[in-house]
Amino acid sequence: MATYYDSIAQQYKKSKLLPFRLHIEAYTYFHLLGELGEKSLLDLACGEGFYTRQFKLQGAGQVVGVEISEKMIELARLEEAREPQNIEYILGDVFELGKIGSFDLVVASYLLNYAQTKEQLLKMCQSIFANLKPGGRFVTINNNDSQPPTSYLSTEKYGFIKSIASPLKEGTPIKYTFTISDSEQQLSFDNYYLGTATYEWAFQNVGFKAVRWQKPIVSPQGVEEFGQEFWQDFLDCVPIVGIECLK
Ligand SMILES: C[S@@+](CC[C@H](N)C(=O)[O-])C[C@H]1O[C@@H](n2cnc3c(N)ncnc32)[C@H](O)[C@@H]1O
């Protein structure tokens, strides 16, 4: 199951060290997730387990990670072997996952933005819905498709920019380019544009009762360390977004 992420797994892991990851991405994610105490949790597109491990540390009960890249899963399993947390990692494709359990929470950071068509998005949402208990929640961090391309360069000081080769329409690739500061090396990968209305359609179609969109928020620690002004461009252009769906 070779994927592009096999070749960028190590570099992607480094990109997780950028300050915006901790002070905005993780802070917004955990804000949406709330108390994890003993809840069962399925982490889809878990990558090398960056968040998967944190969910367990924050008190989640059963934790399962699913990821399509063999290299990413290998890194996750290495970490699990080094410091066992009783996390199960499964090599698999969310499109073909089916029902593997009945979880309190299904979570995913940057999964839905890999859907290239509304049919693919629907399929992902069906896998998510099938693995949730009634009353369970799906929480995700995703590319914000509502960000106007005119502000795609505004995030350069946070370590990444986006670009497009053609005007935005359903399925247009949006290229993320990260600069990894210790090496000045660049890391690029594509997400795919689907409009907010398509997302709303897919969530509703599979049966989610309520959907909440959450703009990024900065942690108090991030404000203290860098100052509010440093984060303002990020907050103004809203490159990423949190979403919570209730079954
Ligand atoms: C941007 S990375 C995010 C990884 C992790 N969630 C994080 O935040 O560190 C996106 C991940 O989605 C995985 N992915 C993409 N499509 C997938 C699919 N259909 N099934 C499972 N994983 C997928 C990729 O291999 C990659 O590891």
The ligand as an SDF file (V2000), in Angstrom:
LIG
                    3D

 27 29  0  0  0  0  0  0  0  0999 V2000
   -1.3410   15.4620    6.6530 C   0  0  0  0  0  0  0  0  0  0  0  0
   -1.1360   13.8190    7.2220 S   0  0  0  0  0  0  0  0  0  0  0  0
   -1.8260   13.9010    8.8570 C   0  0  0  0  0  0  0  0  0  0  0  0
   -1.3500   12.8070    9.7620 C   0  0  0  0  0  0  0  0  0  0  0  0
   -1.8520   12.9120   11.2160 C   0  0  0  0  0  0  0  0  0  0  0  0
   -3.3030   12.8650   11.2820 N   0  0  0  0  0  0  0  0  0  0  0  0
   -1.3180   14.1640   11.8450 C   0  0  0  0  0  0  0  0  0  0  0  0
   -2.0600   15.1330   12.0330 O   0  0  0  0  0  0  0  0  0  0  0  0
   -0.1280   14.1720   12.1740 O   0  0  0  0  0  0  0  0  0  0  0  0
   -2.3950   12.9990    6.3390 C   0  0  0  0  0  0  0  0  0  0  0  0
   -2.3610   11.4890    6.5040 C   0  0  0  0  0  0  0  0  0  0  0  0
   -3.5230   10.9330    5.8930 O   0  0  0  0  0  0  0  0  0  0  0  0
   -3.1710    9.6480    5.3980 C   0  0  0  0  0  0  0  0  0  0  0  0
   -4.2300    9.2430    4.4810 N   0  0  0  0  0  0  0  0  0  0  0  0
   -4.6080    9.8600    3.3310 C   0  0  0  0  0  0  0  0  0  0  0  0
   -5.6230    9.1980    2.7450 N   0  0  0  0  0  0  0  0  0  0  0  0
   -5.9160    8.1370    3.5640 C   0  0  0  0  0  0  0  0  0  0  0  0
   -6.8570    7.0680    3.4960 C   0  0  0  0  0  0  0  0  0  0  0  0
   -7.7030    6.9630    2.4660 N   0  0  0  0  0  0  0  0  0  0  0  0
   -6.8800    6.1650    4.4840 N   0  0  0  0  0  0  0  0  0  0  0  0
   -6.0060    6.2510    5.5320 C   0  0  0  0  0  0  0  0  0  0  0  0
   -5.0830    7.2310    5.6440 N   0  0  0  0  0  0  0  0  0  0  0  0
   -5.0300    8.1640    4.6720 C   0  0  0  0  0  0  0  0  0  0  0  0
   -1.8040    9.9230    4.7720 C   0  0  0  0  0  0  0  0  0  0  0  0
   -1.0810    8.7520    4.5020 O   0  0  0  0  0  0  0  0  0  0  0  0
   -1.1710   10.8260    5.8160 C   0  0  0  0  0  0  0  0  0  0  0  0
   -0.4380   10.0900    6.7800 O   0  0  0  0  0  0  0  0  0  0  0  0
  1  2  1  0
  2  3  1  0
  2 10  1  0
  3  4  1  0
  4  5  1  0
  5  6  1  0
  5  7  1  0
  7  8  2  0
  7  9  1  0
 10 11  1  0
 11 12  1  0
 11 26  1  0
 12 13  1  0
 13 14  1  0
 13 24  1  0
 14 15  1  0
 14 23  1  0
 15 16  2  0
 16 17  1  0
 17 18  1  0
 17 23  2  0
 18 19  1  0
 18 20  2  0
 20 21  1  0
 21 22  2  0
 22 23  1  0
 24 25  1  0
 24 26  1  0
 26 27  1  0
M  CHG  2   2   1   9  -1
M  END
$$$$
